[in-house]
């Protein structure tokens, strides 16, 4: 289908652009921004390196999702999406989302007990709920992919 091919090609272009932007953020912007912010607030100076590590790790989780999505697109292009090979890439997405979720829950707990105003805990709660929804959606999509893979295998066995 021509539309599907164009969508896959466009998605690949944007995945590459997004991966490159995330790499710049991961290597330059986030460490520099966190260093600047902690230098402006001396009482937060002890958070510089933990925040930098957390930010770099969260970007890494997104990069894992992008690479897994690229691999799934390759399987779509080869008409092999309903094979067991696709499950490992969906698993990679689920694990990356779960890792990011754990980090956000940890940050929510830490900030929730140490915050002076409710703004940051509420923002972290919103992001944590969003990541929870994405993670659970991926689990459901994985179950659907597994069922479709089984049905296709059964159908090919009959034919």
C-alpha positions as CSV (number, residue, x, y, z in Angstrom):
1,X,0.0,0.0,0.0
2,X,1.5,3.3,-1.1
3,X,0.1,5.3,1.9
4,X,1.6,2.8,4.4
5,X,5.0,3.1,2.7
6,X,4.9,6.9,2.8
7,X,3.9,6.9,6.5
8,X,6.7,4.5,7.3
9,X,9.2,6.6,5.4
10,X,8.0,9.8,7.1
11,X,8.0,8.2,10.5
12,X,11.6,7.0,10.0
13,X,12.7,10.5,9.0
14,X,11.1,11.9,12.2
15,X,12.5,9.1,14.3
16,X,16.0,10.0,13.1
17,X,15.4,13.8,13.7
18,X,14.0,13.0,17.2
19,X,16.9,10.7,18.0
20,X,19.4,13.4,17.0
21,X,17.7,16.1,19.0
22,X,17.6,13.8,22.0
23,X,21.3,13.1,21.6
24,X,22.0,16.8,21.7
25,X,19.9,17.2,24.8
26,X,21.5,14.2,26.4
27,X,25.1,15.3,25.8
28,X,24.9,19.1,25.9
29,X,21.7,20.8,26.9
30,X,20.5,18.8,29.9
31,X,23.9,18.7,31.7
32,X,24.6,22.3,31.0
33,X,21.2,23.5,32.0
34,X,21.2,21.5,35.2
35,X,24.8,22.8,36.0
36,X,23.6,26.4,35.4
37,X,20.5,25.9,37.5
38,X,22.3,24.4,40.5
39,X,25.0,27.1,40.3
40,X,22.3,29.7,40.6
41,X,20.7,28.0,43.6
42,X,23.6,27.0,46.0
43,X,21.2,25.0,48.2
44,X,20.5,22.7,45.2
45,X,24.2,22.2,44.3
46,X,24.2,18.6,45.8
47,X,21.4,17.7,43.3
48,X,23.5,18.5,40.2
49,X,24.9,15.1,39.4
50,X,21.9,13.0,40.5
51,X,19.6,15.2,38.4
52,X,22.0,15.0,35.4
53,X,22.2,11.2,35.7
54,X,18.4,10.9,35.9
55,X,17.9,13.2,32.9
56,X,20.4,11.3,30.8
57,X,18.8,8.0,31.8
58,X,15.3,9.2,30.9
59,X,16.5,10.3,27.5
60,X,18.2,7.0,27.1
61,X,14.8,5.3,27.8
62,X,13.2,7.4,25.0
63,X,16.1,6.5,22.7
64,X,15.5,2.8,23.3
65,X,11.8,3.3,22.4
66,X,12.9,5.0,19.2
67,X,15.3,2.2,18.2
68,X,12.7,-0.4,18.9
69,X,10.1,1.5,16.9
70,X,12.6,1.6,14.0
71,X,13.0,-2.1,14.2
72,X,9.3,-2.7,14.3
73,X,8.9,-0.5,11.2
74,X,11.5,-2.6,9.5
75,X,9.4,-5.7,10.3
76,X,6.3,-3.9,9.0
77,X,8.1,-3.1,5.7
78,X,9.1,-6.7,5.3
79,X,5.6,-7.9,6.2
80,X,7.0,-9.8,9.2
81,X,5.3,-7.8,12.0
82,X,3.2,-10.8,13.0
83,X,6.2,-12.9,13.9
84,X,7.9,-13.7,17.2
85,X,10.7,-11.4,16.2
86,X,8.5,-8.4,16.7
87,X,7.7,-9.4,20.3
88,X,11.3,-8.8,21.5
89,X,11.2,-5.2,20.2
90,X,7.8,-4.6,21.9
91,X,9.3,-6.0,25.1
92,X,12.2,-3.5,24.8
93,X,9.6,-0.7,24.6
94,X,7.7,-2.1,27.6
95,X,10.9,-2.4,29.7
96,X,12.1,1.1,28.7
97,X,8.7,2.6,29.7
98,X,8.8,0.6,33.0
99,X,12.3,1.9,33.8
100,X,11.3,5.5,33.1
101,X,8.1,4.9,35.2
102,X,10.2,3.7,38.2
103,X,12.5,6.7,38.0
104,X,9.5,9.1,37.9
105,X,7.8,7.3,40.8
106,X,11.1,7.7,42.8
107,X,11.3,11.4,41.9
108,X,7.7,11.9,42.8
109,X,8.2,10.3,46.2
110,X,11.4,12.3,46.8
111,X,10.0,15.6,45.6
112,X,6.7,15.0,47.3
113,X,8.3,14.7,50.7
114,X,10.7,17.7,50.2
115,X,8.7,20.2,48.2
116,X,7.6,23.5,49.6
117,X,4.8,24.1,47.1
118,X,2.6,21.5,45.2
119,X,3.6,22.6,41.7
120,X,6.5,20.2,41.1
121,X,4.9,17.2,42.8
122,X,1.7,17.8,40.7
123,X,3.8,18.0,37.5
124,X,5.7,14.8,38.4
125,X,2.3,13.1,39.2
126,X,1.0,14.1,35.8
127,X,4.0,12.7,34.0
128,X,3.9,9.5,36.0
129,X,0.3,9.0,35.2
130,X,1.0,9.6,31.5
131,X,3.9,7.1,31.5
132,X,1.7,4.6,33.4
133,X,-1.0,4.9,30.6
134,X,1.7,4.5,27.9
135,X,3.1,1.4,29.6
136,X,-0.2,-0.3,30.2
137,X,-1.2,0.5,26.6
138,X,2.0,-1.1,25.4
139,X,1.3,-4.2,27.5
140,X,-2.2,-4.4,25.9
141,X,-0.7,-3.9,22.4
142,X,1.8,-6.6,23.1
143,X,-1.0,-9.1,24.0
144,X,-2.8,-8.2,20.8
145,X,0.4,-8.7,18.8
146,X,0.9,-12.1,20.4
147,X,-2.7,-13.1,19.5
148,X,-2.3,-11.9,16.0
149,X,1.0,-13.7,15.6
150,X,-0.6,-17.0,16.9
151,X,-3.5,-16.6,14.5
152,X,-1.2,-15.9,11.6
153,X,0.9,-19.0,12.4
154,X,-2.2,-21.1,12.7
155,X,-3.5,-19.8,9.4
156,X,-0.2,-20.4,7.6
157,X,-0.2,-24.0,9.0
158,X,-3.6,-24.6,7.6
159,X,-2.7,-23.2,4.2
